[in-house]
């Protein structure tokens, strides 16, 4: 069950092959993760800094969706 999202903080940047920021990863007070895209037409190649495995696990415990799967794939060891 998702608790209402009220507040979020940016925790990482999504970077493309030229190391340009193309999006931000936000962590909500509900422990969900979301992405704010600056340029969705470009492909994210890495997360800077990498998302802590515990944060990713907590987000997946709340809801597994395309965002958490995408971020897990971009994370080291994903």
C-alpha positions as CSV (number, residue, x, y, z in Angstrom):
1,X,0.0,0.0,0.0
2,X,1.4,3.4,-0.9
3,X,1.3,6.2,1.6
4,X,0.5,9.6,0.1
5,X,3.5,11.2,-1.5
6,X,3.9,14.6,0.0
7,X,7.6,15.5,-0.3
8,X,10.5,14.4,-2.4
9,X,14.2,15.1,-2.6
10,X,16.6,14.6,-5.5
11,X,19.1,11.9,-4.8
12,X,20.9,11.2,-8.1
13,X,21.3,12.4,-11.7
14,X,20.7,10.3,-14.8
15,X,23.5,10.9,-17.3
16,X,23.9,10.2,-21.0
17,X,26.9,8.9,-23.0
18,X,28.3,12.5,-23.0
19,X,28.0,12.7,-19.2
20,X,25.2,15.3,-19.6
21,X,22.4,15.3,-17.0
22,X,19.2,14.2,-18.7
23,X,17.1,13.5,-15.6
24,X,16.9,13.5,-11.8
25,X,16.0,10.6,-9.5
26,X,13.7,11.7,-6.6
27,X,13.1,9.8,-3.4
28,X,9.7,10.4,-1.9
29,X,8.7,10.3,1.8
30,X,6.8,7.1,0.9
31,X,10.2,5.6,-0.1
32,X,9.1,5.4,-3.7
33,X,11.5,6.5,-6.5
34,X,10.5,8.7,-9.5
35,X,12.3,10.3,-12.4
36,X,12.1,13.9,-13.5
37,X,13.2,13.9,-17.1
38,X,15.0,16.9,-18.6
39,X,15.5,15.2,-21.9
40,X,13.6,12.0,-22.2
41,X,14.6,11.6,-25.9
42,X,18.2,10.8,-24.8
43,X,19.3,7.5,-23.3
44,X,20.4,7.3,-19.7
45,X,23.7,5.4,-19.4
46,X,24.4,5.8,-15.7
47,X,23.3,7.1,-12.3
48,X,25.4,9.7,-10.5
49,X,25.9,8.9,-7.6
50,X,24.8,5.3,-7.7
51,X,21.6,4.6,-5.7
52,X,22.3,2.9,-2.4
53,X,21.2,-0.8,-2.6
54,X,19.2,-0.4,0.6
55,X,17.3,2.6,-0.9
56,X,16.5,0.6,-4.0
57,X,15.4,-2.4,-1.9
58,X,13.1,-0.2,0.2
59,X,11.6,1.4,-3.0
60,X,11.0,-2.1,-4.5
61,X,9.3,-3.2,-1.3
62,X,6.8,-0.3,-1.6
63,X,6.2,-0.7,-5.3
64,X,7.9,-2.6,-8.1
65,X,7.3,-0.7,-11.4
66,X,9.0,0.4,-14.6
67,X,10.9,3.1,-12.7
68,X,12.4,0.8,-10.0
69,X,13.2,-1.8,-12.6
70,X,14.9,0.8,-14.8
71,X,17.0,2.2,-11.9
72,X,18.0,-1.2,-10.8
73,X,19.2,-2.1,-14.3
74,X,21.3,1.1,-14.3
75,X,22.7,0.5,-10.8
76,X,26.0,-1.2,-10.3
77,X,25.4,-5.0,-10.3
78,X,22.0,-4.5,-11.9
